[in-house]
């Protein structure tokens, strides 16, 4: 899974198509708990959307702008528009994240 390294890269990546972004931090235990499933999720959802990650601590201005108040946070984009968001309180298990990923673009 690709890691976003700059605000410009974030804007370019999320501006076209369907893109799922996970905001995380290296010190976050919930992030580490779900990290082993990313390869599985990339494969499962590859025909529906692409997945990328952004380290909240490395992109503090972006995190503040997007109001990333807890991690992990998932944001679903469709051609640059945010269409769904999963907040940290609801992203603590594989099942919770998969439920969100399954329905993010169904609205």
Phi and psi in radians as a Rosetta constraint file:
Dihedral C 1 N 2 CA 2 C 2 CIRCULARHARMONIC -1.332 0.35
Dihedral N 2 CA 2 C 2 N 3 CIRCULARHARMONIC 2.509 0.35
Dihedral C 2 N 3 CA 3 C 3 CIRCULARHARMONIC -1.805 0.35
Dihedral N 3 CA 3 C 3 N 4 CIRCULARHARMONIC 2.277 0.35
Dihedral C 3 N 4 CA 4 C 4 CIRCULARHARMONIC -1.369 0.35
Dihedral N 4 CA 4 C 4 N 5 CIRCULARHARMONIC 2.303 0.35
Dihedral C 4 N 5 CA 5 C 5 CIRCULARHARMONIC -1.959 0.35
Dihedral N 5 CA 5 C 5 N 6 CIRCULARHARMONIC -0.147 0.35
Dihedral C 5 N 6 CA 6 C 6 CIRCULARHARMONIC -2.647 0.35
Dihedral N 6 CA 6 C 6 N 7 CIRCULARHARMONIC 2.845 0.35
Dihedral C 6 N 7 CA 7 C 7 CIRCULARHARMONIC -1.099 0.35
Dihedral N 7 CA 7 C 7 N 8 CIRCULARHARMONIC -0.701 0.35
Dihedral C 7 N 8 CA 8 C 8 CIRCULARHARMONIC -1.095 0.35
Dihedral N 8 CA 8 C 8 N 9 CIRCULARHARMONIC -0.754 0.35
Dihedral C 8 N 9 CA 9 C 9 CIRCULARHARMONIC -1.095 0.35
Dihedral N 9 CA 9 C 9 N 10 CIRCULARHARMONIC -0.675 0.35
Dihedral C 9 N 10 CA 10 C 10 CIRCULARHARMONIC -1.067 0.35
Dihedral N 10 CA 10 C 10 N 11 CIRCULARHARMONIC -0.850 0.35
Dihedral C 10 N 11 CA 11 C 11 CIRCULARHARMONIC -1.089 0.35
Dihedral N 11 CA 11 C 11 N 12 CIRCULARHARMONIC -0.732 0.35
Dihedral C 11 N 12 CA 12 C 12 CIRCULARHARMONIC -1.145 0.35
Dihedral N 12 CA 12 C 12 N 13 CIRCULARHARMONIC -0.774 0.35
Dihedral C 12 N 13 CA 13 C 13 CIRCULARHARMONIC -1.135 0.35
Dihedral N 13 CA 13 C 13 N 14 CIRCULARHARMONIC -0.710 0.35
Dihedral C 13 N 14 CA 14 C 14 CIRCULARHARMONIC -1.532 0.35
Dihedral N 14 CA 14 C 14 N 15 CIRCULARHARMONIC -0.071 0.35
Dihedral C 14 N 15 CA 15 C 15 CIRCULARHARMONIC -1.437 0.35
Dihedral N 15 CA 15 C 15 N 16 CIRCULARHARMONIC -0.311 0.35
Dihedral C 15 N 16 CA 16 C 16 CIRCULARHARMONIC -2.226 0.35
Dihedral N 16 CA 16 C 16 N 17 CIRCULARHARMONIC 2.238 0.35
Dihedral C 16 N 17 CA 17 C 17 CIRCULARHARMONIC 1.333 0.35
Dihedral N 17 CA 17 C 17 N 18 CIRCULARHARMONIC -2.898 0.35
Dihedral C 17 N 18 CA 18 C 18 CIRCULARHARMONIC -1.713 0.35
Dihedral N 18 CA 18 C 18 N 19 CIRCULARHARMONIC 2.138 0.35
Dihedral C 18 N 19 CA 19 C 19 CIRCULARHARMONIC -2.353 0.35
Dihedral N 19 CA 19 C 19 N 20 CIRCULARHARMONIC 2.287 0.35
Dihedral C 19 N 20 CA 20 C 20 CIRCULARHARMONIC -1.843 0.35
Dihedral N 20 CA 20 C 20 N 21 CIRCULARHARMONIC 2.167 0.35
Dihedral C 20 N 21 CA 21 C 21 CIRCULARHARMONIC -1.967 0.35
Dihedral N 21 CA 21 C 21 N 22 CIRCULARHARMONIC 2.303 0.35
Dihedral C 21 N 22 CA 22 C 22 CIRCULARHARMONIC -1.880 0.35
Dihedral N 22 CA 22 C 22 N 23 CIRCULARHARMONIC 2.153 0.35
Dihedral C 22 N 23 CA 23 C 23 CIRCULARHARMONIC -1.603 0.35
Dihedral N 23 CA 23 C 23 N 24 CIRCULARHARMONIC 2.294 0.35
Dihedral C 23 N 24 CA 24 C 24 CIRCULARHARMONIC -2.500 0.35
Dihedral N 24 CA 24 C 24 N 25 CIRCULARHARMONIC 3.079 0.35
Dihedral C 24 N 25 CA 25 C 25 CIRCULARHARMONIC -2.506 0.35
Dihedral N 25 CA 25 C 25 N 26 CIRCULARHARMONIC 2.619 0.35
Dihedral C 25 N 26 CA 26 C 26 CIRCULARHARMONIC -1.096 0.35
Dihedral N 26 CA 26 C 26 N 27 CIRCULARHARMONIC -0.494 0.35
Dihedral C 26 N 27 CA 27 C 27 CIRCULARHARMONIC -1.543 0.35
Dihedral N 27 CA 27 C 27 N 28 CIRCULARHARMONIC -0.062 0.35
Dihedral C 27 N 28 CA 28 C 28 CIRCULARHARMONIC -1.408 0.35
Dihedral N 28 CA 28 C 28 N 29 CIRCULARHARMONIC 2.013 0.35
Dihedral C 28 N 29 CA 29 C 29 CIRCULARHARMONIC -1.157 0.35
Dihedral N 29 CA 29 C 29 N 30 CIRCULARHARMONIC -0.626 0.35
Dihedral C 29 N 30 CA 30 C 30 CIRCULARHARMONIC -1.171 0.35
Dihedral N 30 CA 30 C 30 N 31 CIRCULARHARMONIC -0.615 0.35
Dihedral C 30 N 31 CA 31 C 31 CIRCULARHARMONIC -1.108 0.35
Dihedral N 31 CA 31 C 31 N 32 CIRCULARHARMONIC -0.767 0.35
Dihedral C 31 N 32 CA 32 C 32 CIRCULARHARMONIC -1.146 0.35
Dihedral N 32 CA 32 C 32 N 33 CIRCULARHARMONIC -0.581 0.35
Dihedral C 32 N 33 CA 33 C 33 CIRCULARHARMONIC -1.142 0.35
Dihedral N 33 CA 33 C 33 N 34 CIRCULARHARMONIC -0.653 0.35
Dihedral C 33 N 34 CA 34 C 34 CIRCULARHARMONIC -1.662 0.35
Dihedral N 34 CA 34 C 34 N 35 CIRCULARHARMONIC -0.226 0.35
Dihedral C 34 N 35 CA 35 C 35 CIRCULARHARMONIC -0.962 0.35
Dihedral N 35 CA 35 C 35 N 36 CIRCULARHARMONIC -0.673 0.35
Dihedral C 35 N 36 CA 36 C 36 CIRCULARHARMONIC -1.059 0.35
Dihedral N 36 CA 36 C 36 N 37 CIRCULARHARMONIC -0.278 0.35
Dihedral C 36 N 37 CA 37 C 37 CIRCULARHARMONIC -1.609 0.35
Dihedral N 37 CA 37 C 37 N 38 CIRCULARHARMONIC -0.086 0.35
Dihedral C 37 N 38 CA 38 C 38 CIRCULARHARMONIC -1.090 0.35
Dihedral N 38 CA 38 C 38 N 39 CIRCULARHARMONIC -0.697 0.35
Dihedral C 38 N 39 CA 39 C 39 CIRCULARHARMONIC -1.070 0.35
Dihedral N 39 CA 39 C 39 N 40 CIRCULARHARMONIC -0.740 0.35
Dihedral C 39 N 40 CA 40 C 40 CIRCULARHARMONIC -1.090 0.35
Dihedral N 40 CA 40 C 40 N 41 CIRCULARHARMONIC -0.779 0.35
Dihedral C 40 N 41 CA 41 C 41 CIRCULARHARMONIC -1.187 0.35
Dihedral N 41 CA 41 C 41 N 42 CIRCULARHARMONIC -0.695 0.35
Dihedral C 41 N 42 CA 42 C 42 CIRCULARHARMONIC -1.018 0.35
Dihedral N 42 CA 42 C 42 N 43 CIRCULARHARMONIC -0.755 0.35
Dihedral C 42 N 43 CA 43 C 43 CIRCULARHARMONIC -1.193 0.35
Dihedral N 43 CA 43 C 43 N 44 CIRCULARHARMONIC -0.801 0.35
Dihedral C 43 N 44 CA 44 C 44 CIRCULARHARMONIC -1.087 0.35
Dihedral N 44 CA 44 C 44 N 45 CIRCULARHARMONIC -0.679 0.35
Dihedral C 44 N 45 CA 45 C 45 CIRCULARHARMONIC -1.844 0.35
Dihedral N 45 CA 45 C 45 N 46 CIRCULARHARMONIC 0.164 0.35
Dihedral C 45 N 46 CA 46 C 46 CIRCULARHARMONIC -1.022 0.35
Dihedral N 46 CA 46 C 46 N 47 CIRCULARHARMONIC -0.484 0.35
Dihedral C 46 N 47 CA 47 C 47 CIRCULARHARMONIC -1.489 0.35
Dihedral N 47 CA 47 C 47 N 48 CIRCULARHARMONIC -0.153 0.35
Dihedral C 47 N 48 CA 48 C 48 CIRCULARHARMONIC -1.848 0.35
Dihedral N 48 CA 48 C 48 N 49 CIRCULARHARMONIC -0.650 0.35
Dihedral C 48 N 49 CA 49 C 49 CIRCULARHARMONIC -2.911 0.35
Dihedral N 49 CA 49 C 49 N 50 CIRCULARHARMONIC 2.831 0.35
Dihedral C 49 N 50 CA 50 C 50 CIRCULARHARMONIC -1.690 0.35
Dihedral N 50 CA 50 C 50 N 51 CIRCULARHARMONIC 2.762 0.35
Dihedral C 50 N 51 CA 51 C 51 CIRCULARHARMONIC -2.153 0.35
Dihedral N 51 CA 51 C 51 N 52 CIRCULARHARMONIC 2.388 0.35
Dihedral C 51 N 52 CA 52 C 52 CIRCULARHARMONIC -2.414 0.35
Dihedral N 52 CA 52 C 52 N 53 CIRCULARHARMONIC 2.909 0.35
Dihedral C 52 N 53 CA 53 C 53 CIRCULARHARMONIC -2.190 0.35
Dihedral N 53 CA 53 C 53 N 54 CIRCULARHARMONIC 2.657 0.35
Dihedral C 53 N 54 CA 54 C 54 CIRCULARHARMONIC -2.413 0.35
Dihedral N 54 CA 54 C 54 N 55 CIRCULARHARMONIC 2.181 0.35
Dihedral C 54 N 55 CA 55 C 55 CIRCULARHARMONIC -1.376 0.35
Dihedral N 55 CA 55 C 55 N 56 CIRCULARHARMONIC 1.998 0.35
Dihedral C 55 N 56 CA 56 C 56 CIRCULARHARMONIC -1.025 0.35
Dihedral N 56 CA 56 C 56 N 57 CIRCULARHARMONIC -0.627 0.35
Dihedral C 56 N 57 CA 57 C 57 CIRCULARHARMONIC -1.273 0.35
Dihedral N 57 CA 57 C 57 N 58 CIRCULARHARMONIC -0.484 0.35
Dihedral C 57 N 58 CA 58 C 58 CIRCULARHARMONIC -1.481 0.35
Dihedral N 58 CA 58 C 58 N 59 CIRCULARHARMONIC -0.312 0.35
Dihedral C 58 N 59 CA 59 C 59 CIRCULARHARMONIC -2.229 0.35
Dihedral N 59 CA 59 C 59 N 60 CIRCULARHARMONIC 1.060 0.35
Dihedral C 59 N 60 CA 60 C 60 CIRCULARHARMONIC -1.098 0.35
Dihedral N 60 CA 60 C 60 N 61 CIRCULARHARMONIC -0.633 0.35
Dihedral C 60 N 61 CA 61 C 61 CIRCULARHARMONIC -1.118 0.35
Dihedral N 61 CA 61 C 61 N 62 CIRCULARHARMONIC -0.748 0.35
Dihedral C 61 N 62 CA 62 C 62 CIRCULARHARMONIC -1.129 0.35
Dihedral N 62 CA 62 C 62 N 63 CIRCULARHARMONIC -0.777 0.35
Dihedral C 62 N 63 CA 63 C 63 CIRCULARHARMONIC -1.038 0.35
Dihedral N 63 CA 63 C 63 N 64 CIRCULARHARMONIC -0.688 0.35
Dihedral C 63 N 64 CA 64 C 64 CIRCULARHARMONIC -1.198 0.35
Dihedral N 64 CA 64 C 64 N 65 CIRCULARHARMONIC -0.783 0.35
Dihedral C 64 N 65 CA 65 C 65 CIRCULARHARMONIC -1.025 0.35
Dihedral N 65 CA 65 C 65 N 66 CIRCULARHARMONIC -0.712 0.35
Dihedral C 65 N 66 CA 66 C 66 CIRCULARHARMONIC -1.542 0.35
Dihedral N 66 CA 66 C 66 N 67 CIRCULARHARMONIC 0.042 0.35
Dihedral C 66 N 67 CA 67 C 67 CIRCULARHARMONIC 0.994 0.35
Dihedral N 67 CA 67 C 67 N 68 CIRCULARHARMONIC 0.850 0.35
Dihedral C 67 N 68 CA 68 C 68 CIRCULARHARMONIC -1.458 0.35
Dihedral N 68 CA 68 C 68 N 69 CIRCULARHARMONIC 1.680 0.35
Dihedral C 68 N 69 CA 69 C 69 CIRCULARHARMONIC -1.693 0.35
Dihedral N 69 CA 69 C 69 N 70 CIRCULARHARMONIC -0.302 0.35
Dihedral C 69 N 70 CA 70 C 70 CIRCULARHARMONIC -2.514 0.35
Dihedral N 70 CA 70 C 70 N 71 CIRCULARHARMONIC 2.718 0.35
Dihedral C 70 N 71 CA 71 C 71 CIRCULARHARMONIC -2.312 0.35
Dihedral N 71 CA 71 C 71 N 72 CIRCULARHARMONIC 2.611 0.35
Dihedral C 71 N 72 CA 72 C 72 CIRCULARHARMONIC -1.259 0.35
Dihedral N 72 CA 72 C 72 N 73 CIRCULARHARMONIC 2.600 0.35
Dihedral C 72 N 73 CA 73 C 73 CIRCULARHARMONIC -2.240 0.35
Dihedral N 73 CA 73 C 73 N 74 CIRCULARHARMONIC 2.320 0.35
Dihedral C 73 N 74 CA 74 C 74 CIRCULARHARMONIC -1.903 0.35
Dihedral N 74 CA 74 C 74 N 75 CIRCULARHARMONIC 2.361 0.35
Dihedral C 74 N 75 CA 75 C 75 CIRCULARHARMONIC -2.188 0.35
Dihedral N 75 CA 75 C 75 N 76 CIRCULARHARMONIC 2.232 0.35
Dihedral C 75 N 76 CA 76 C 76 CIRCULARHARMONIC -1.693 0.35
Dihedral N 76 CA 76 C 76 N 77 CIRCULARHARMONIC 2.232 0.35
Dihedral C 76 N 77 CA 77 C 77 CIRCULARHARMONIC -2.030 0.35
Dihedral N 77 CA 77 C 77 N 78 CIRCULARHARMONIC 2.512 0.35
Dihedral C 77 N 78 CA 78 C 78 CIRCULARHARMONIC -2.259 0.35
Dihedral N 78 CA 78 C 78 N 79 CIRCULARHARMONIC 1.855 0.35
Dihedral C 78 N 79 CA 79 C 79 CIRCULARHARMONIC 0.878 0.35
Dihedral N 79 CA 79 C 79 N 80 CIRCULARHARMONIC 0.845 0.35
Dihedral C 79 N 80 CA 80 C 80 CIRCULARHARMONIC 1.531 0.35
Dihedral N 80 CA 80 C 80 N 81 CIRCULARHARMONIC -0.140 0.35
Dihedral C 80 N 81 CA 81 C 81 CIRCULARHARMONIC -1.811 0.35
Dihedral N 81 CA 81 C 81 N 82 CIRCULARHARMONIC 2.271 0.35
Dihedral C 81 N 82 CA 82 C 82 CIRCULARHARMONIC -1.217 0.35
Dihedral N 82 CA 82 C 82 N 83 CIRCULARHARMONIC 2.205 0.35
Dihedral C 82 N 83 CA 83 C 83 CIRCULARHARMONIC -2.010 0.35
Dihedral N 83 CA 83 C 83 N 84 CIRCULARHARMONIC -0.274 0.35
Dihedral C 83 N 84 CA 84 C 84 CIRCULARHARMONIC -2.867 0.35
Dihedral N 84 CA 84 C 84 N 85 CIRCULARHARMONIC 2.696 0.35
Dihedral C 84 N 85 CA 85 C 85 CIRCULARHARMONIC -2.529 0.35
Dihedral N 85 CA 85 C 85 N 86 CIRCULARHARMONIC 2.382 0.35
Dihedral C 85 N 86 CA 86 C 86 CIRCULARHARMONIC -1.978 0.35
Dihedral N 86 CA 86 C 86 N 87 CIRCULARHARMONIC 2.036 0.35
Dihedral C 86 N 87 CA 87 C 87 CIRCULARHARMONIC -1.440 0.35
Dihedral N 87 CA 87 C 87 N 88 CIRCULARHARMONIC 2.751 0.35
Dihedral C 87 N 88 CA 88 C 88 CIRCULARHARMONIC -0.937 0.35
Dihedral N 88 CA 88 C 88 N 89 CIRCULARHARMONIC -0.665 0.35
Dihedral C 88 N 89 CA 89 C 89 CIRCULARHARMONIC -1.094 0.35
Dihedral N 89 CA 89 C 89 N 90 CIRCULARHARMONIC -0.390 0.35
Dihedral C 89 N 90 CA 90 C 90 CIRCULARHARMONIC -1.902 0.35
Dihedral N 90 CA 90 C 90 N 91 CIRCULARHARMONIC 0.199 0.35
Dihedral C 90 N 91 CA 91 C 91 CIRCULARHARMONIC -2.141 0.35
Dihedral N 91 CA 91 C 91 N 92 CIRCULARHARMONIC 0.806 0.35
Dihedral C 91 N 92 CA 92 C 92 CIRCULARHARMONIC -1.762 0.35
Dihedral N 92 CA 92 C 92 N 93 CIRCULARHARMONIC -0.157 0.35
Dihedral C 92 N 93 CA 93 C 93 CIRCULARHARMONIC -2.406 0.35
Dihedral N 93 CA 93 C 93 N 94 CIRCULARHARMONIC 2.828 0.35
Dihedral C 93 N 94 CA 94 C 94 CIRCULARHARMONIC -0.994 0.35
Dihedral N 94 CA 94 C 94 N 95 CIRCULARHARMONIC -0.753 0.35
Dihedral C 94 N 95 CA 95 C 95 CIRCULARHARMONIC -1.123 0.35
Dihedral N 95 CA 95 C 95 N 96 CIRCULARHARMONIC -0.753 0.35
Dihedral C 95 N 96 CA 96 C 96 CIRCULARHARMONIC -1.096 0.35
Dihedral N 96 CA 96 C 96 N 97 CIRCULARHARMONIC -0.757 0.35
Dihedral C 96 N 97 CA 97 C 97 CIRCULARHARMONIC -1.175 0.35
Dihedral N 97 CA 97 C 97 N 98 CIRCULARHARMONIC -0.766 0.35
Dihedral C 97 N 98 CA 98 C 98 CIRCULARHARMONIC -1.098 0.35
Dihedral N 98 CA 98 C 98 N 99 CIRCULARHARMONIC -0.660 0.35
Dihedral C 98 N 99 CA 99 C 99 CIRCULARHARMONIC -1.044 0.35
Dihedral N 99 CA 99 C 99 N 100 CIRCULARHARMONIC -0.758 0.35
Dihedral C 99 N 100 CA 100 C 100 CIRCULARHARMONIC -1.130 0.35
Dihedral N 100 CA 100 C 100 N 101 CIRCULARHARMONIC -0.844 0.35
Dihedral C 100 N 101 CA 101 C 101 CIRCULARHARMONIC -1.057 0.35
Dihedral N 101 CA 101 C 101 N 102 CIRCULARHARMONIC -0.669 0.35
Dihedral C 101 N 102 CA 102 C 102 CIRCULARHARMONIC -1.102 0.35
Dihedral N 102 CA 102 C 102 N 103 CIRCULARHARMONIC -0.604 0.35
Dihedral C 102 N 103 CA 103 C 103 CIRCULARHARMONIC -1.901 0.35
Dihedral N 103 CA 103 C 103 N 104 CIRCULARHARMONIC -0.038 0.35
Dihedral C 103 N 104 CA 104 C 104 CIRCULARHARMONIC -0.999 0.35
Dihedral N 104 CA 104 C 104 N 105 CIRCULARHARMONIC -0.634 0.35
Dihedral C 104 N 105 CA 105 C 105 CIRCULARHARMONIC -1.864 0.35
Dihedral N 105 CA 105 C 105 N 106 CIRCULARHARMONIC 0.254 0.35
Dihedral C 105 N 106 CA 106 C 106 CIRCULARHARMONIC -1.573 0.35
Dihedral N 106 CA 106 C 106 N 107 CIRCULARHARMONIC -0.136 0.35
